């Protein structure tokens, strides 16, 4: 049986002309803390999935085609709706609906952190070739488990918190996952960096950072197992069958419901929008950090720049909440697209100019760094506005009687659109990049070893003369401009539709 959150309590208050109880964290502080911890654990694998591409790019071990392959590792977060009904439906009542899944999933996460730690050095530095297939497979498993944990904790938050405090669930999700990504990405890159600690913190150079990458994985393996054990022993889960108002659908009915939603004309058109818009920005979104590293910026500096952006990412939702909560969120979403395209072009230009500024005077270098951080912050602002306005639109069209299944489905489609476009962008950069031998204009270099070895025999090196990143950025920007003209009227039409056109009717005989 699957529980779908019901808002009959709120509806009954309205019917009785009662004022809903205001949110008050008193009595729920421990639960809020537990949710923050669980969401933080969820963010760590995501953060490490950002860190690994930067680390291997900094070591000059990978091509963009291999980076495209590794990007598949984060796809489980875009596909989790496929197994979410199973997680909601199958459980051991004695253990608790959510703990039945949370305990084994987090123990498995701890175990896989140990496995990854054991092999990570071998896969990254085996003396000859990066083992991208093994890295991708194991990180796919880590993110699959983390995505499953996301399903569990999202569901548990709705019953763990008091009804008047449900709004704190999204805050816990956002803050916890952001902090987890910081721990997995920014902190890991800086802690393992030999150059960072020797340059800023040590009086005499030492090998390695304060911890090895292997040790960092072992550390998180221990943390997952310890926290999971504490939750298993000390955290009580309420019995949803006796304490909560629910609508119960079988597993098959739930999948049929999702299929029915997908058949709605408005949903189908909006799916096309979500699947196609991300292509406008995919080049910069996927490769900006990696290209900066290719141009001479270190992984430590990249992590530090992203570290400066984190407070903005946390504060921006509150600062622009009034803007994103207006009556027409989809219109605001559309109006932000040109700015995001513009900032993408500016960031690509910064990448192009980076080698020039890195050899200039200190004052020019400081100017470059300030401009880089400013433009990157503005680009992230446009990303956040589009994310928040889209989520506001999902919420406005979702049917609360089926627990916002519309919202979950649309968010999944959006994530999938983002995932496939980034993977495709990384692969296409490799395809659009052309190299030639420095000692022979007609001797092209390629992925074929015999051609590259031939260049070496002539005493030359393979040098890029057409960079696929810039070609792709131009193509994506032109595509985005065309997309704006094609979909402007369609988006206005979708925004003006009656909310009932986004809902499917559930007959009473379908509920059991």
C-alpha positions in Angstrom: 0.0 0.0 0.0 1.2 3.5 -0.7 0.5 6.5 1.4 -0.1 9.8 -0.4 -0.1 12.8 1.7 -3.6 14.3 2.2 -4.5 17.8 3.2 -8.0 17.1 4.5 -6.9 18.5 7.9 -6.3 21.9 6.3 -9.5 21.7 4.3 -11.5 20.8 7.4 -10.1 23.9 9.2 -11.1 26.1 6.3 -14.6 24.5 6.2 -14.9 25.2 10.0 -13.6 28.8 9.5 -10.7 28.0 11.8 -7.3 29.6 11.5 -4.6 27.0 10.9 -2.0 26.8 13.6 1.2 28.8 12.8 4.5 27.0 12.5 6.4 26.7 15.7 9.6 24.7 16.0 9.0 24.2 19.8 8.6 20.5 20.4 10.0 19.7 16.9 13.6 20.9 17.4 15.0 17.4 17.8 13.1 16.2 14.7 14.3 19.2 12.7 17.9 18.4 13.8 17.5 14.7 12.7 16.1 15.7 9.3 19.0 18.1 8.8 21.5 15.3 9.6 19.8 12.9 7.3 19.6 15.4 4.4 23.3 16.3 5.0 24.1 12.6 4.6 22.2 12.6 1.3 24.2 15.6 0.0 27.7 14.0 0.6 27.6 11.6 -2.4 26.3 14.4 -4.6 29.2 16.6 -3.4 31.8 13.9 -4.1 30.2 13.3 -7.5 31.1 17.0 -8.2 34.6 16.7 -6.7 35.7 13.6 -8.6 35.5 15.2 -12.1 37.4 18.2 -10.9 40.1 16.0 -9.3 40.6 13.9 -12.4 40.6 17.0 -14.7 43.2 18.6 -12.5 45.3 15.5 -12.8 44.9 15.7 -16.6 43.7 12.1 -16.6 40.5 12.4 -18.5 39.0 13.5 -21.8 35.6 15.2 -22.0 34.2 11.9 -23.4 35.2 10.2 -20.1 33.7 13.1 -18.1 30.5 12.5 -20.0 30.6 8.9 -19.0 31.1 9.8 -15.4 28.2 12.2 -15.5 25.9 9.2 -15.8 26.7 8.5 -12.1 24.3 11.2 -10.9 21.4 10.1 -13.1 19.6 8.1 -10.3 18.4 11.4 -8.8 16.7 12.1 -12.1 15.1 8.6 -12.3 14.0 8.0 -8.7 10.3 8.3 -9.4 10.6 4.9 -11.2 11.1 3.1 -7.9 9.6 5.6 -5.4 6.2 3.7 -5.3 8.1 0.6 -4.3 9.8 2.3 -1.4 6.5 3.8 -0.3 4.7 0.5 -0.5 6.9 -2.3 0.8 7.9 -2.1 4.4 8.0 -4.0 7.7 5.4 -2.4 9.9 7.1 -3.5 13.1 10.3 -1.5 12.1 8.4 1.4 10.7 7.5 2.5 7.2 10.5 4.6 6.7 13.0 2.9 9.0 12.4 -0.3 7.1 14.2 1.3 4.2 16.4 3.9 5.8 18.4 1.5 8.0 19.6 -0.9 5.3 20.0 1.8 2.7 22.3 3.9 4.9 24.2 0.8 6.0 24.8 0.0 2.4 25.9 3.6 1.8 28.5 3.2 4.6 29.7 -0.2 3.1 30.0 1.3 -0.4 32.0 4.3 1.0 34.5 1.7 2.4 34.6 -0.1 -0.9 35.2 3.1 -2.9 37.9 4.2 -0.4 39.7 0.9 -0.8 39.9 1.2 -4.6 39.9 4.9 -5.2 43.6 5.4 -5.4 44.0 2.5 -7.8 41.3 3.8 -10.1 42.6 7.3 -10.1 46.3 6.5 -10.4 47.1 3.1 -11.7 50.2 4.3 -13.6 48.7 4.1 -17.0 45.0 4.8 -17.5 42.0 6.2 -15.5 39.5 3.5 -14.6 36.5 5.6 -15.5 34.1 2.6 -15.8 34.7 1.4 -12.3 34.4 5.0 -10.9 31.1 5.6 -12.8 29.6 2.3 -11.7 30.4 2.7 -8.0 29.3 6.3 -7.9 26.1 5.3 -9.7 25.4 2.9 -6.9 26.2 5.5 -4.3 23.9 8.0 -5.9 21.2 5.3 -6.4 21.3 4.7 -2.6 21.4 8.4 -1.8 18.4 9.0 -4.2 16.5 6.2 -2.4 17.4 7.8 0.9 15.9 11.0 -0.4 12.6 9.3 -1.1 12.6 7.9 2.4 13.5 11.1 4.2 11.0 13.2 2.2 8.3 10.8 3.2 9.3 10.6 6.8 9.6 14.4 7.2 5.8 14.7 6.5 5.0 12.4 9.5 8.0 13.2 11.7 7.1 16.9 12.0 3.9 18.2 13.5 1.3 19.3 11.0 1.9 23.0 11.6 5.7 22.5 11.0 5.6 20.7 7.7 6.9 23.8 6.0 10.2 23.2 7.8 10.7 20.0 5.7 11.8 22.0 2.6 14.1 24.1 4.7 15.7 21.0 6.2 16.0 19.6 2.7 17.6 22.7 1.1 20.0 23.5 4.0 20.9 19.9 4.8 21.6 18.9 1.2 23.6 22.1 0.5 25.7 21.5 3.6 26.2 17.9 2.5 27.4 19.0 -0.9 29.8 21.4 0.7 31.2 18.5 2.8 31.5 16.2 -0.1 32.8 18.7 -2.7 34.4 21.9 -1.3 35.7 20.5 1.9 37.1 17.2 0.4 38.9 19.0 -2.4 40.6 21.4 0.0 41.4 18.8 2.7 43.1 16.5 0.3 45.0 19.2 -1.5 48.8 19.2 -0.8 49.3 22.6 -2.6 46.5 24.3 -0.6 47.9 23.4 2.8 51.5 24.0 1.9 50.7 27.4 0.4 48.4 28.8 3.1 48.8 26.8 6.4 52.2 25.1 6.6 55.6 26.6 7.5 57.4 23.8 5.6 56.0 21.7 2.7 54.7 18.3 3.4 53.3 15.6 1.1 49.5 15.2 0.8 46.8 17.3 2.5 45.5 16.8 6.0 43.7 13.7 4.9 43.9 11.5 1.8 41.0 10.9 -0.5 40.9 7.3 0.6 40.8 8.4 4.3 38.0 10.8 3.5 35.9 7.9 2.1 36.7 5.7 5.1 35.7 8.6 7.4 32.2 8.9 5.8 31.7 5.2 5.8 32.1 5.3 9.6 29.8 8.3 9.9 27.0 6.6 7.9 27.2 3.5 10.0 27.3 5.3 13.4 24.5 7.7 12.6 22.3 4.9 11.1 22.9 2.8 14.2 21.9 5.7 16.5 18.7 6.4 14.4 17.8 2.7 14.5 18.1 2.5 18.3 16.9 5.8 19.5 14.5 7.3 16.9 10.9 6.1 17.2 8.7 6.1 14.1 5.0 6.7 14.4 2.6 4.1 12.9 1.2 5.8 9.9 -1.8 3.4 9.7 -3.2 4.5 13.0 -2.0 8.1 13.3 -2.3 9.7 9.9 -5.0 10.6 7.4 -4.0 8.8 4.1 -5.2 7.8 0.7 -3.9 4.4 -0.1 -3.2 3.2 -3.6 -1.6 -0.1 -4.6 1.7 -0.2 -6.5 0.1 -0.8 -9.8 -2.5 2.0 -9.3 0.3 4.4 -8.5 2.2 3.7 -11.7 -1.1 3.9 -13.6 -1.7 7.3 -12.0 1.7 8.5 -13.1 0.9 7.3 -16.7 -2.5 9.1 -16.6 -0.8 12.3 -15.5 1.7 12.0 -18.4 -1.1 11.7 -20.9 -2.6 15.1 -20.0 -2.0 17.5 -23.0 -0.7 20.3 -20.7 1.7 17.9 -19.0 3.0 16.6 -22.3 3.6 20.1 -23.6 5.4 21.1 -20.4 7.5 17.9 -20.6 8.7 19.1 -24.0 9.7 22.4 -22.5 11.5 20.9 -19.6 13.4 18.5 -21.9 14.5 21.1 -24.4 15.2 24.3 -22.4 18.3 22.9 -20.6 20.1 22.5 -24.0 20.4 26.3 -24.1 22.7 26.3 -21.1 24.2 22.8 -21.1 27.7 23.7 -22.4 28.5 26.2 -19.6 26.6 24.3 -16.9 28.5 21.1 -17.7 32.0 22.2 -18.6 32.7 25.7 -17.1 34.7 24.4 -14.1 36.5 21.8 -16.1 37.6 24.4 -18.8 38.9 26.7 -16.1 41.1 23.9 -14.9 42.3 23.3 -18.4 43.2 27.0 -18.6 45.4 26.9 -15.5 43.0 27.5 -12.6 43.7 24.8 -9.9 41.1 22.6 -8.3 41.7 24.3 -5.0 40.8 27.7 -6.5 37.7 26.3 -8.2 36.5 24.8 -4.9 37.2 28.2 -3.2 35.2 30.1 -5.7 32.3 27.6 -5.3 32.7 28.0 -1.5 32.1 31.8 -1.9 28.9 31.0 -3.8 27.4 28.7 -1.2 26.2 31.5 1.2 24.5 33.1 -1.9 22.8 29.9 -2.8 21.5 29.6 0.8 20.4 33.2 1.1 19.0 33.8 -2.4 15.8 31.7 -2.0 14.9 34.0 1.0 15.9 37.2 -0.8 14.0 36.5 -4.0 11.0 34.6 -2.4 8.7 37.5 -3.1 9.7 37.6 -6.7 9.3 33.8 -7.2 5.9 33.6 -5.3 4.0 36.0 -7.6 0.9 34.8 -9.4 2.7 33.9 -12.7 5.9 32.0 -11.7 6.2 30.5 -15.2 6.3 33.9 -16.7 9.2 34.8 -14.3 10.9 31.6 -15.3 10.7 32.5 -19.0 11.9 36.1 -18.4 15.0 34.9 -16.7 16.1 32.8 -19.6 17.8 35.6 -21.7 19.8 36.7 -18.6 21.0 33.1 -18.1 22.0 32.9 -21.7 23.9 36.2 -21.4 25.8 35.2 -18.3 26.7 31.9 -20.0 28.3 33.7 -22.9 30.2 36.0 -20.4 31.5 33.0 -18.5 32.7 31.3 -21.7 34.5 34.6 -22.6 36.1 34.5 -19.2 37.3 31.0 -19.8 38.8 32.1 -23.2 40.6 35.1 -21.5 41.8 33.2 -18.5 45.3 32.1 -19.9 46.0 35.8 -20.7 45.1 37.1 -17.2 47.0 34.4 -15.4 50.3 35.8 -16.7 49.5 39.5 -15.9 50.4 41.7 -13.0 48.9 41.1 -9.5 46.4 44.0 -9.9 45.0 42.7 -13.2 44.8 39.2 -11.7 42.8 40.5 -8.7 40.5 42.4 -11.1 40.0 39.1 -13.1 39.2 37.1 -9.9 36.7 39.7 -8.7 35.0 39.8 -12.2 35.0 36.0 -12.3 33.3 35.6 -8.9 30.8 38.4 -9.7 29.8 36.9 -13.1 29.6 33.4 -11.7 27.4 34.6 -8.9 25.1 36.4 -11.3 24.9 33.2 -13.4 24.1 31.2 -10.3 21.4 33.8 -9.4 19.7 33.2 -12.8 19.9 29.4 -12.2 18.4 29.7 -8.8 15.6 32.0 -10.0 14.7 29.5 -12.7 14.8 26.6 -10.2 12.6 28.4 -7.6 10.1 29.7 -10.1 9.7 26.3 -11.7 9.2 24.7 -8.3 6.6 27.4 -7.5 4.8 26.6 -10.7 4.9 22.8 -10.0 3.4 23.6 -6.5 0.7 25.8 -8.0 -0.6 23.1 -10.4 -0.2 20.1 -8.2 -3.2 18.2 -6.9 -2.9 18.0 -3.1 -5.4 15.1 -3.0 -2.7 12.8 -4.5 0.2 14.2 -2.5 1.6 16.5 -5.2 2.4 13.6 -7.5 2.3 16.1 -10.4 5.0 18.1 -8.6 7.2 15.0 -8.1 6.8 13.9 -11.7 7.6 17.4 -13.2 10.6 17.8 -10.9 11.9 14.4 -12.1 11.4 15.3 -15.7 13.2 18.6 -15.1 16.1 16.8 -13.5 16.3 14.3 -16.3 16.3 17.1 -18.8 19.2 18.6 -17.0 21.1 15.3 -16.7 20.8 14.2 -20.3 21.8 17.6 -21.7 24.9 17.8 -19.5 26.0 14.3 -20.4 25.4 15.1 -24.1 27.2 18.4 -23.8 30.4 16.9 -22.4 30.4 14.2 -25.1 29.8 16.7 -27.8 32.7 19.0 -26.7 35.0 16.1 -27.4 33.5 15.6 -30.8 33.7 19.3 -31.8 37.3 19.7 -30.6 40.1 19.3 -33.2 43.8 19.0 -32.6 46.8 19.1 -34.8 50.5 18.3 -34.4 52.6 21.4 -33.5 55.4 20.2 -35.9 53.2 19.3 -38.9 50.2 21.4 -39.9 48.6 18.6 -41.8 49.2 16.0 -39.2 46.0 15.9 -37.2 45.9 14.3 -33.7 43.0 12.2 -32.6 42.0 9.6 -30.0 43.9 7.0 -32.1 47.2 6.3 -30.4 49.0 5.6 -33.7 48.3 9.2 -35.0 49.4 10.8 -31.7 52.5 8.6 -31.6 53.3 9.7 -35.1 53.1 13.4 -34.0 55.6 12.6 -31.2 58.0 10.9 -33.7 58.0 14.2 -35.7 59.0 16.0 -32.5 55.7 17.7 -32.0 52.8 17.8 -29.5 49.1 17.6 -30.1 47.6 21.1 -29.7 43.9 22.3 -29.9 43.2 24.6 -32.8 39.4 24.4 -32.6 37.9 24.1 -29.1 34.6 22.4 -29.0 33.6 24.2 -25.8 33.3 27.6 -27.6 31.7 26.1 -30.7 29.1 24.3 -28.5 28.5 27.5 -26.4 27.7 29.5 -29.6 25.4 26.7 -30.8 23.6 26.4 -27.5 23.1 30.2 -27.3 21.7 30.5 -30.8 19.5 27.5 -30.0 18.3 29.2 -26.8 17.4 32.4 -28.6 15.4 30.4 -31.2 13.8 28.5 -28.3 12.5 31.7 -26.7 10.7 32.8 -29.9 9.2 29.3 -30.4 7.9 28.8 -26.8 6.9 32.3 -25.7 3.2 31.9 -26.6 3.1 28.3 -25.5 4.4 29.2 -22.0 1.9 32.1 -21.7 -0.8 29.7 -22.7 0.3 27.1 -20.1 0.4 29.7 -17.4 -3.2 30.8 -18.1 -4.6 27.3 -18.0 -7.1 26.4 -15.3 -5.5 24.3 -12.6 -7.9 21.5 -13.2 -6.4 20.9 -16.6 -3.3 19.7 -14.8 -5.1 17.2 -12.6 -6.4 13.7 -13.2 -9.6 12.4 -11.6 -9.3 9.5 -9.2 -12.5 7.6 -8.8 -13.4 6.4 -5.4 -13.4 2.8 -6.5 -9.7 3.1 -7.4 -8.8 3.7 -3.8 -8.6 0.8 -1.4 
